[in-house]
Each structure stands twice: as structure tokens, then as C-alpha cells.
Amino acid sequence: MTSLRSVGVDFGSRRIGIAICDSGGMVATPHETIKRVGDEKVEHARILEIAADIQATAIVVGLPIDMRGEEGPAARNVQSETRRLAKKTDLTVHLHDERLTTVSADRSLQEQGIRRSERPDMVDQLAAATLLQTWLDGRGESGAETGVEGDSTGPSEPLR
């Protein structure tokens, strides 16, 4: 059976949330938070190490589209960083709309009674799991890759 494992990546200015999915490509789970250290090479190396460890076939990066469906400065920064990450790997790299994933993750942790001071790392991982899960679910329904640069809402080709 071919592995359909993927890594979800939620690039933030202070942390990078990482999620992974099972070998069947069905269920995303929070995995790790990478602290931004000011060295993209180190940060990307860790992402690619996780991908290699789980034998991933794809990396899915959250694209922060605003509520009007427009790409602002944050989205352009993520697109630029995603292109640099894609150049460092032979894996397929996708961009996927991540609207409200962080808000949803924070609310979920708050409802579970987790204190604000304990939430930052968890929020990033959970946001990455949410975006990866929506990508997995959408891929299964449409049969096409979605949320890729230049077309963050419909079927398109992956970056690589």
C-alpha cells in the first residue's frame, strides 16, 4: 500500500506549528512546534526532517487568506517562504487556505480549560492539524489538489 502521509505546516512569526497525518492520509494530528530562531535554514531543515521521519509524500502549508478572500502581506510572506522550502525538497508542496484555523484552535483549547500561558505551542500545532485535515478532506472530495499559489480556493497544481 502506498503511503499518503503528509506534513501540515503553519508558519507564524514566532513559531511554526507542525501536524502529521496517518499513512492512509485520513487523519491529521498535532505533532510539534518549532520555535523561530531567526535562521530559516535550521527551521526548514527541521520540517524536512519530520517529513523524512514519517516518510511523507507531501507538505501542506497554511496560506493566511483574509476574511474577504484576499492575500495580504502575511500571505505573500508565506508564499515566498513556501517557495524557498519547496526548492529544498523533492516532495510535493501545497498551499492551503488556513482561514480561522488559529482562532478555532485557540477557542478549542480555551474550552478545554487550558490556561492562556500554556496555549501558544498547542495552538500552533492544532492550527496545523486543522489546516492539514481540511486539505485531506477536500482532496478526497474533489479528487484534485486545492489551495495552491495563485488559486487558494479551487483545484490547481501543487508548487512542486
N, C-alpha and C positions, 0 to 999 in steps of 0.2 A: 504494500500500500504506500502511495506517495504521501510524504509529509506536507501538510498545508500550514505549517507553523509560521506565525508572523510575530513581529515585534511592533508594538504601538509606542509612539514617541510624542510626548507633549513638551515641546520646547518652551521654557519660561526664561525670564531674565535672571532668576536666582537658582532655579532648579530645573531638572529635566525629569519628567515622570516617565517611567517605563512600564509597559504591560506586555504580557506574552499570551499566546493562545495555545490550546491543546493541539496535538498532532493532527486531529481531524479538522482543524480550522473552524471550530464551532463556538468555543467558549473562551473569552478573554478574562484574564485575571491580573490584578495589580502585581508588580514584580519588584521594582526598585526605584529609588530616587537618586539621581546623580546630582551632586552639588556642582553648580557652576564655579569653576576655579579660574576663569579668565583665559583658559587655554583650550580652544575648540578642538585641537588635535587630540588632547587627552580625553575630552568629553566624547568625541566621536569614536575614538578607539574603544571606549567602554561600551558604547551602543553596539558596535560591530562585534565586540567580544561576546556580549549577551546573545546576539543573533547567531554567532557561530556555536556557542554553547548549546543552544536549543535546536540547532540545525534549521534555522528559519529560511524560508524561501522568499520572504518579503518584509519590508519595513513600511509601516504606515505612520505618517507624520500628520499631526493635527494642524490644520490651517485655520487661524483665528479670523474668520469672516465676521464682520459686524452684523447687527440685527437687521440691517437693510439689505444684507447680502453682498455688501461691498468689501473690497480688500483695501484696508488702510495700511499705515506704516508697519504695524505688527505683522500683518500677513505678508507684506513684502520682505520683511526681515526673515521670517520663517521660510519663505520660498527660496531666498538666497542661501540660507544655511542648509536647507534641504538639498539644493543643487550641489553644494560642496560635499555634503555627506554622500550623495549618490555617486560622485566621482571616485569615492574611496572604496566602493564595493561593486561586486557583480550582481548583488541582489536587486530585485525589483523594488523601487522606492515609489510610494504613492503619497499624495497629499489628500487629506480628507477633512471636510468641514467639521470643525470641533465646537461650533456654537453651543454655549451654555454647559459644556462638559464640566468646567471648573466650578461653576455655580451649583450645578446638580451634585457634584461630588462633595462640596463643602456642606451643602444642606443635608445630605445623607449622613455625613459624619456627625454633624450637629444633632440630628435626630437620634443618633445612637448614643448621645451623651458624651462624645469625645471633646475634651476641652480644646479651646482655640489654640493654645500653645502646643498641643500635641498634633494638630491637624496638618500643618504645611506639607510635610513629606507624604503623608497619606493622601492628601488632596491631589497632589500631582500624579501619584500612581493610579488613583481611582479615576481621575480625568483621562489618563492614557488608556485605561481599561475600557472606559465608556466610549471613547472615540474608536478604539480598535473593534469593540463589539458592534458598533453601528456600521463600521466598514464591512465587517464579516457578514452581518445580517443583510446589508444592502447588496453585497456581492452575490450572495446566494439567491436573492430575489430577482436581480436583474440579469445575472449571468455576465455582467460586464464590470470592469474596474470603474470606480467612481471617485469624484473629488480630486482630480489631478489638476496640476497647474494650468491655469487658463480656463478651467471648467470645473468649478468647485461644487457643482450640483448635479451634473449628469454624467453619463458614461463617457469615458475617454481612455486614452492610452496612458500607461504609467510613465514616470520620468525616465525609467530605465528598465 
